[in-house]
Each structure stands twice: as structure tokens, then as C-alpha cells.
Amino acid sequence: MTPDQGGGGEKTEKATPKKREDARKKGQVLKSAEVNTAVLTTVMFVIIFAAGGWMVRGMGRLLEYFITRTGVMRGDPVKADIVADVTKAIWQFLWILLPVLLVAIAMGVAVNVAQVGFLFTAETVRPKLSKISILQGFKRIFSMRSVVEMLKSVLKITLMTVIVYQEYRKNLNAFPMMMGLPAGQAAGVVVDMAIAIAIKASAVLIAIGLADYLYQWWEYERNLKMSREEIKQEIKQMEGDPLIRSRRREKQRQMSMMRMMRAIPQADVVITNPTHYSVAIRYNEKEADAPVVLAKGKDHIAFKIREIAEQNRVEIVENKPVAQALYVSCEIGQRIPPDMFAAVAEILSYVYKKRHPRQGPGHPAGGVRPVRRSAPPPRRAGNAPQA
């Protein structure tokens, strides 16, 4: 017996949309922290190199302020206002770092939205006993995920160390020469070295981020996989309990029956079998271009339809073929089919002439003109033999 046949315990099926949506509500989403690190680090390098001159000049002005203008650095206790000087220095320092901070925050939000979308859930911070369980803690420490995270950290540290070391060896001969260079040229050599390191480090972080994203996708799909039994249970939950479904259908049937019975007094005629079928017909040329079935039923419901029709003085006509044909071919609220126009028009003409005998045989019955009869005219049930 295969695992799939043994009760459906093996998780081999792809997650259903409902399973994915439930996991998302719990905060279980596809996300790679390494992608965030790679993007943020690269953007930060770009911002620092682009605005490096402005930031260095700002730091120079801040240092000059402390050395030449404050009483703290000059040791003048009279002019020293420590709180004011430190406050001003903090604000100037934040102003210098403001572009970098704003860009870092914006990129952090953008990368998270790109990976996860807009998601607000409290499931990830909700207290759970499993989070403080010693056994669960050991399982998390020695899990495959922890091993992968450790390997990623070791790999990043190793690669960064190799990059810095190679760049240092490449410029090893330049360091003694920097002693005799002007400050500007010496700073240029250091900046070139920093740019080279930043470019290589960004490339390595991006490569690690892409690899980690693929791994996170694989692990995410693996954790969401479902067994066939779980899919069956989910379908049952979505459809509901069979007993509840049957009660719901019964309730809907009762409501539909009540609406149908309330519509019978509006009918022009009820055509009967007479013992098995009853069909209530109404024609209003302003509402429809053909007669409409307001109600229909057989056996007990057929008797109920005739009873309500008699209480509301709706004409009852016995015509077995027409009643049976309308019951089979028409649904409630549906127009009668074209092949029944002649027979129904004849019945409506008969009903109208019976209600308004002075109008004469040529007057339309409720908008339907009488047609030539190929059989004896129908009569009211119980008063005359079947047509």
C-alpha cells in the first residue's frame, strides 16, 4: 500500500487557495530576509557614495562646532551649557544621517511589500506555550532551518572576509606611498578601495539573496503541501455538514414554496390534470411577451394550488395534456414555450370570455387573441367533462 492509499497521510498535494489564504492570515508567507539585506545594503552603499561629500562636510562642521564654539571642548565652565550643546549636536548629526535613514526605511518597506504584499496580522506576536517549550526550543535549534541559517551566516562572513582581504592585498603596496601623498589624494585611494569592496560585497549579497529566496520558496511550498485526506476535509468544511446542507435546502424550498403560493392570487387561470398536476398562468403584455408560469405542483401541492385559487376566485380549467406539458417543460417564473402558445391562448380566451361575456368572442383574452380551436373548449374542473 502506498502512502497515498494508506489513509491519505502523505503530504503530496499542492496547497489549495484556502490553505494558502489561511496560512497568510497566520503570518506564514514567502519571504527572504537575505533579499532585504542585499537590497538595503546595496542602496545604502549607493546613497553613501552619492551623498558622501555632503555627509563629510556636515561632520566637519559638527566637529568644528564642538572644538571652536562650545565651552565643553574648551574647558570653559562659564560658557559651557552641556545640555544645549549636546542637543544641538544630536540634531545636526541626525540631519546629516536623515537621507540615509529615510531611504533605508522606504526601501525596507518597499522590499517587504514586494515580497509579501500588504499584510497586517497579530498571529506572529500572539503568546503561545509552544514558544516557551524547552522541547520545541531544542527542535527549533537543531532543525534544518537553523542549520541553513547558520550556513548562510558562515558563508556571508567568509565571503566578506575574502573580499576585504583580496582588496587589501591588491592595494598593499599603495599604503606606504599614501604617507607622502596629500590628504586629498590619500583619501581618494581609500575611497576607491571602499567602492571596490562595496561593489563586490553587494554582488555577493545579491547572489546569496536570490539563492535564499529560491530556498525559502521551496520550503514554503513543502510546508504547505497537503494530504488527500486534508483536501477532502477542506472540501467538506467549505460545503458544510451534510445535515446542515439538507436543512438549508429544505429551508430554501419552504421559502420558495411560500413565494409561489403568494403569487397564485395574481394568476389568470390554473390549469389542472385535475388529480395530479396544477399550473398557474398569468399574462400581462406590459410585463412579458408571453404568459408566465407563476406556480406549479403535483399531487398534494397541486391540490393546495387549486385550494388557494378557489379562495381567491381564480379560474380553474381542466386540461390534462396542457397541464402535464406545462409542468414538465416550464419552471416557475419562466415564459411558456412557443409550442404551447396556441393551447394556452385558447384557455385564456375562454377564461376572459367567461369573465366578460359582453365583450364577444373576438375580444382578446388578457392581451392574447383567441385562436381556432382544434378540440372542444376547455371547461371548469368539476363542472364539465375533460376537453
C-alpha positions as CSV (number, residue, x, y, z in Angstrom):
1,M,0.0,0.0,0.0
2,T,1.4,3.3,-1.0
3,P,1.4,6.3,1.4
4,D,-1.4,8.0,-0.6
5,Q,-3.5,4.9,-0.3
6,G,-2.9,4.5,3.4
7,G,-5.4,7.0,4.7
8,G,-4.0,10.0,2.7
9,G,-1.4,10.8,5.4
10,E,1.4,11.6,3.0
11,K,1.5,15.3,2.1
12,T,2.0,15.1,-1.7
13,E,-0.6,17.5,-3.0
14,K,-0.2,21.2,-3.7
15,A,-1.8,23.6,-1.2
16,T,-5.3,24.8,-2.1
17,P,-6.1,28.5,-2.3
18,K,-7.9,28.3,1.0
19,K,-4.9,26.7,2.7
20,R,-2.7,29.5,1.3
21,E,-5.1,32.2,2.5
22,D,-5.3,30.6,6.0
23,A,-1.5,30.4,6.2
24,R,-1.2,34.1,5.1
25,K,-3.6,35.1,7.8
26,K,-1.4,33.4,10.3
27,G,1.7,35.2,9.0
28,Q,3.1,32.3,7.1
29,V,4.3,34.0,3.9
30,L,7.0,33.6,1.4
31,K,9.8,35.9,2.4
32,S,13.6,36.0,2.3
33,A,15.5,38.1,4.8
34,E,18.6,37.9,2.7
35,V,16.8,39.7,-0.2
36,N,16.1,42.5,2.2
37,T,19.7,42.6,3.4
38,A,21.0,42.6,-0.2
39,V,18.8,45.4,-1.4
40,L,19.2,47.6,1.6
41,T,23.0,47.2,1.7
42,T,23.3,48.0,-2.0
43,V,21.1,51.0,-1.7
44,M,22.9,52.2,1.4
45,F,26.2,52.0,-0.4
46,V,24.8,54.0,-3.3
47,I,23.4,56.7,-1.1
48,I,26.6,56.9,1.0
49,F,28.8,57.3,-2.1
50,A,26.4,59.7,-3.8
51,A,26.0,61.9,-0.7
52,G,29.4,61.1,0.9
53,G,30.8,64.6,0.2
54,W,27.8,66.3,1.8
55,M,27.9,64.0,4.8
56,V,31.7,64.5,5.3
57,R,31.3,68.3,5.2
58,G,28.5,68.1,7.7
59,M,30.6,66.0,10.1
60,G,33.4,68.5,9.6
61,R,31.1,71.4,10.6
62,L,29.9,69.4,13.6
63,L,33.4,68.8,14.8
64,E,34.3,72.4,14.2
65,Y,31.4,73.5,16.3
66,F,32.5,71.3,19.2
67,I,36.1,72.4,19.0
68,T,35.8,76.1,18.5
69,R,32.4,77.2,19.7
70,T,31.4,75.2,22.7
71,G,32.6,75.6,26.2
72,V,32.6,71.9,26.7
73,M,35.6,71.2,24.4
74,R,37.5,74.4,25.5
75,G,37.0,73.6,29.2
76,D,35.3,76.9,29.9
77,P,32.7,76.1,32.7
78,V,31.1,79.5,32.4
79,K,30.2,79.2,28.8
80,A,29.5,75.5,29.0
81,D,25.9,74.6,28.5
82,I,26.2,70.8,28.2
83,V,22.5,70.1,27.6
84,A,22.1,72.7,24.9
85,D,25.4,71.7,23.2
86,V,24.7,68.0,23.2
87,T,21.1,68.6,22.0
88,K,22.3,70.7,19.1
89,A,25.0,68.2,18.2
90,I,22.5,65.3,18.2
91,W,20.1,67.3,15.9
92,Q,22.9,68.1,13.5
93,F,24.1,64.5,13.5
94,L,20.5,63.3,12.7
95,W,20.2,65.9,10.0
96,I,23.3,64.5,8.4
97,L,22.1,60.9,8.6
98,L,18.5,61.8,7.6
99,P,18.7,61.0,3.9
100,V,20.3,57.6,4.6
101,L,17.7,56.8,7.3
102,L,14.7,57.8,5.1
103,V,15.9,55.9,2.1
104,A,16.6,52.8,4.3
105,I,13.1,52.9,5.8
106,A,11.5,53.4,2.4
107,M,13.5,50.6,0.8
108,G,12.8,48.3,3.7
109,V,9.0,48.8,3.4
110,A,9.2,48.5,-0.4
111,V,11.1,45.3,-0.3
112,N,8.7,43.7,2.2
113,V,5.7,44.8,0.3
114,A,7.2,43.4,-2.9
115,Q,7.7,40.1,-1.3
116,V,4.7,39.8,1.0
117,G,2.2,42.5,-0.1
118,F,0.2,44.4,2.4
119,L,-0.4,42.2,5.4
120,F,-1.5,43.0,8.9
121,T,-1.8,40.1,11.4
122,A,-1.3,39.6,15.1
123,E,-0.8,35.9,14.9
124,T,3.0,36.1,14.8
125,V,3.1,38.1,18.1
126,R,0.3,36.2,19.9
127,P,1.6,34.4,23.0
128,K,1.9,30.6,22.5
129,L,3.0,28.0,25.0
130,S,5.0,26.2,22.3
131,K,7.3,29.2,22.0
132,I,8.5,28.7,25.6
133,S,8.5,25.0,25.5
134,I,12.0,23.6,26.1
135,L,11.4,20.6,23.8
136,Q,10.1,22.9,21.0
137,G,13.1,25.2,21.6
138,F,15.6,22.3,21.1
139,K,13.7,21.2,17.9
140,R,14.0,24.7,16.5
141,I,17.7,24.9,17.4
142,F,18.6,21.6,15.7
143,S,16.1,21.9,12.9
144,M,17.1,22.0,9.2
145,R,16.1,25.7,9.1
146,S,18.5,26.6,11.8
147,V,21.3,24.7,10.1
148,V,20.6,26.5,6.8
149,E,20.6,29.9,8.6
150,M,23.9,29.1,10.3
151,L,25.5,28.1,7.0
152,K,24.2,31.3,5.4
153,S,25.8,33.4,8.1
154,V,29.1,31.5,7.9
155,L,29.1,31.8,4.1
156,K,28.5,35.6,4.2
157,I,31.2,36.2,6.8
158,T,33.6,34.1,4.8
159,L,32.9,35.7,1.5
160,M,33.1,39.2,3.0
161,T,36.4,38.4,4.7
162,V,37.8,37.1,1.4
163,I,36.7,40.2,-0.5
164,V,38.3,42.6,2.0
165,Y,41.5,40.5,2.2
166,Q,41.8,40.4,-1.6
167,E,41.3,44.1,-1.9
168,Y,43.8,44.8,0.9
169,R,46.4,42.6,-0.8
170,K,45.8,44.3,-4.2
171,N,46.5,47.7,-2.6
172,L,49.1,46.6,-0.1
173,N,51.9,48.5,-2.0
174,A,49.8,51.7,-2.1
175,F,49.7,52.1,1.7
176,P,53.3,53.2,2.2
177,M,53.0,55.6,-0.7
178,M,50.0,57.2,0.9
179,M,52.2,58.6,3.7
180,G,53.8,61.0,1.2
181,L,50.6,62.0,-0.6
182,P,48.5,65.0,0.1
183,A,45.4,64.3,2.3
184,G,43.0,64.6,-0.7
185,Q,44.9,62.1,-2.8
186,A,45.3,59.7,0.1
187,A,41.5,59.9,0.8
188,G,40.9,59.2,-2.9
189,V,42.8,56.0,-2.7
190,V,40.8,54.9,0.4
191,V,37.5,55.8,-1.3
192,D,38.4,53.8,-4.4
193,M,39.2,50.8,-2.3
194,A,35.9,51.2,-0.4
195,I,33.9,51.5,-3.6
196,A,35.5,48.3,-4.9
197,I,34.7,46.4,-1.7
198,A,31.2,47.7,-1.7
199,I,30.5,46.6,-5.3
200,K,31.9,43.1,-4.7
201,A,30.0,42.8,-1.4
202,S,26.8,43.9,-3.0
203,A,27.2,41.4,-5.8
204,V,27.8,38.6,-3.2
205,L,24.8,39.6,-1.1
206,I,22.5,39.8,-4.1
207,A,23.6,36.3,-5.2
208,I,23.0,35.0,-1.7
209,G,19.6,36.7,-1.6
210,L,18.5,35.1,-4.8
211,A,19.6,31.7,-3.7
212,D,17.9,32.1,-0.3
213,Y,14.7,33.2,-2.0
214,L,14.6,30.1,-4.1
215,Y,15.2,28.0,-0.9
216,Q,12.5,29.9,1.0
217,W,10.1,29.3,-1.9
218,W,10.9,25.5,-1.9
219,E,10.5,25.3,1.9
220,Y,7.3,27.4,1.9
221,E,5.7,25.1,-0.7
222,R,6.9,22.0,1.1
223,N,5.4,23.1,4.4
224,L,2.1,24.0,2.8
225,K,1.6,20.7,1.0
226,M,-1.5,18.7,1.9
227,S,-2.6,15.1,2.0
228,R,-5.5,13.9,0.0
229,E,-7.4,13.4,3.2
230,E,-6.8,17.1,4.2
231,I,-8.1,18.2,0.9
232,K,-11.3,16.1,1.3
233,Q,-11.8,17.5,4.8
234,E,-11.4,21.0,3.5
235,I,-13.9,20.5,0.8
236,K,-16.4,19.1,3.4
237,Q,-15.8,22.2,5.6
238,M,-16.3,24.5,2.7
239,E,-19.5,22.8,1.6
240,G,-20.7,22.3,5.2
241,D,-22.1,19.4,7.2
242,P,-24.5,17.2,5.1
243,L,-27.2,17.6,7.7
244,I,-26.8,21.3,7.7
245,R,-26.9,21.4,3.9
246,S,-30.1,19.4,3.8
247,R,-31.7,21.7,6.4
248,R,-30.6,24.7,4.4
249,R,-32.0,23.2,1.2
250,E,-35.3,22.4,3.0
251,K,-35.5,26.0,4.3
252,Q,-34.9,27.4,0.8
253,R,-37.5,25.0,-0.6
254,Q,-40.0,26.2,2.0
255,M,-39.3,29.8,1.3
256,S,-39.7,29.2,-2.5
257,M,-43.0,27.4,-1.8
258,M,-44.3,30.3,0.2
259,R,-43.4,32.8,-2.5
260,M,-45.1,30.6,-5.1
261,M,-48.2,30.3,-3.0
262,R,-48.4,34.0,-2.5
263,A,-48.2,34.5,-6.3
264,I,-51.3,32.3,-7.1
265,P,-53.9,35.0,-6.4
266,Q,-52.3,37.1,-9.2
267,A,-52.8,34.3,-11.8
268,D,-55.3,34.5,-14.6
269,V,-56.0,30.8,-14.6
270,V,-55.0,27.5,-13.0
271,I,-54.8,24.6,-15.5
272,T,-55.2,21.2,-13.8
273,N,-54.9,17.5,-14.6
274,P,-57.1,17.5,-12.4
275,T,-55.8,15.0,-9.8
276,H,-52.0,15.1,-10.4
277,Y,-50.9,18.5,-11.8
278,S,-51.8,22.2,-11.4
279,V,-50.1,25.1,-13.2
280,A,-51.0,28.7,-12.5
281,I,-50.6,31.0,-15.5
282,R,-50.6,34.8,-15.8
283,Y,-50.3,37.0,-18.9
284,N,-49.6,40.7,-18.8
285,E,-48.5,42.2,-22.1
286,K,-46.8,45.1,-20.2
287,E,-44.6,42.7,-18.2
288,A,-43.8,39.9,-20.8
289,D,-44.4,39.0,-24.4
290,A,-45.8,35.6,-23.4
291,P,-47.8,34.0,-20.5
292,V,-45.6,33.2,-17.4
293,V,-45.9,30.3,-15.0
294,L,-46.5,31.7,-11.5
295,A,-46.8,28.3,-9.7
296,K,-46.9,24.6,-10.4
297,G,-47.1,21.4,-8.4
298,K,-48.2,17.8,-8.4
299,D,-50.3,15.7,-6.0
300,H,-50.5,17.4,-2.6
301,I,-49.1,20.7,-3.9
302,A,-51.4,20.6,-6.9
303,F,-54.4,20.4,-4.5
304,K,-53.0,23.2,-2.5
305,I,-52.7,25.4,-5.6
306,R,-56.3,24.7,-6.5
307,E,-57.4,25.4,-3.0
308,I,-55.7,28.8,-2.9
309,A,-57.1,29.6,-6.4
310,E,-60.7,28.8,-5.3
311,Q,-60.2,31.0,-2.2
312,N,-59.1,33.9,-4.4
313,R,-61.6,33.3,-7.2
314,V,-59.0,32.4,-9.8
315,E,-60.5,30.4,-12.7
316,I,-59.6,26.7,-12.7
317,V,-59.6,24.9,-16.1
318,E,-59.2,21.2,-16.5
319,N,-57.0,20.2,-19.5
320,K,-54.8,17.2,-18.9
321,P,-52.4,17.4,-21.8
322,V,-51.7,21.2,-21.4
323,A,-51.3,20.9,-17.6
324,Q,-48.9,18.0,-17.9
325,A,-46.9,19.6,-20.7
326,L,-46.6,22.9,-18.8
327,Y,-45.5,21.2,-15.7
328,V,-42.7,19.2,-17.5
329,S,-41.5,22.0,-19.8
330,C,-41.7,25.2,-17.7
331,E,-40.1,26.4,-14.5
332,I,-41.6,28.9,-12.1
333,G,-41.2,32.4,-13.4
334,Q,-40.4,31.2,-16.9
335,R,-42.4,32.0,-20.1
336,I,-44.3,29.2,-21.7
337,P,-42.6,27.6,-24.7
338,P,-43.7,28.7,-28.2
339,D,-45.3,25.4,-29.0
340,M,-47.7,25.9,-26.1
341,F,-48.8,29.4,-27.2
342,A,-51.9,28.2,-29.1
343,A,-53.2,25.9,-26.4
344,V,-52.7,28.5,-23.6
345,A,-54.1,31.3,-25.6
346,E,-57.2,29.3,-26.2
347,I,-57.6,28.7,-22.5
348,L,-57.0,32.3,-21.6
349,S,-59.5,33.4,-24.3
350,Y,-62.1,31.0,-22.7
351,V,-61.4,32.4,-19.2
352,Y,-61.7,36.0,-20.4
353,K,-65.0,35.4,-22.2
354,K,-66.3,33.7,-19.1
355,R,-65.4,36.7,-17.0
356,H,-66.6,39.3,-19.6
357,P,-69.4,37.7,-21.7
358,R,-70.5,41.0,-23.2
359,Q,-67.1,41.6,-24.9
360,G,-67.9,39.0,-27.6
361,P,-65.7,36.2,-28.9
362,G,-63.3,38.4,-30.8
363,H,-62.1,40.3,-27.7
364,P,-58.5,39.4,-26.7
365,A,-58.2,37.4,-23.5
366,G,-55.8,39.4,-21.3
367,G,-53.9,40.5,-24.4
368,V,-53.9,37.1,-26.1
369,R,-56.2,36.8,-29.1
370,P,-58.1,33.5,-29.3
371,V,-57.1,31.0,-31.9
372,R,-59.1,28.5,-33.9
373,R,-59.8,25.5,-31.7
374,S,-59.0,22.1,-32.9
375,A,-60.7,20.5,-29.9
376,P,-63.8,21.2,-27.8
377,P,-63.3,24.3,-25.5
378,P,-61.9,23.5,-22.0
379,R,-64.3,23.8,-19.1
380,R,-64.1,24.4,-15.4
381,A,-62.9,21.5,-13.3
382,G,-65.8,19.6,-11.8
383,N,-68.5,21.3,-13.9
384,A,-67.9,19.6,-17.3
385,P,-66.1,16.6,-18.8
386,Q,-62.5,16.8,-19.9
387,A,-61.9,18.6,-23.2
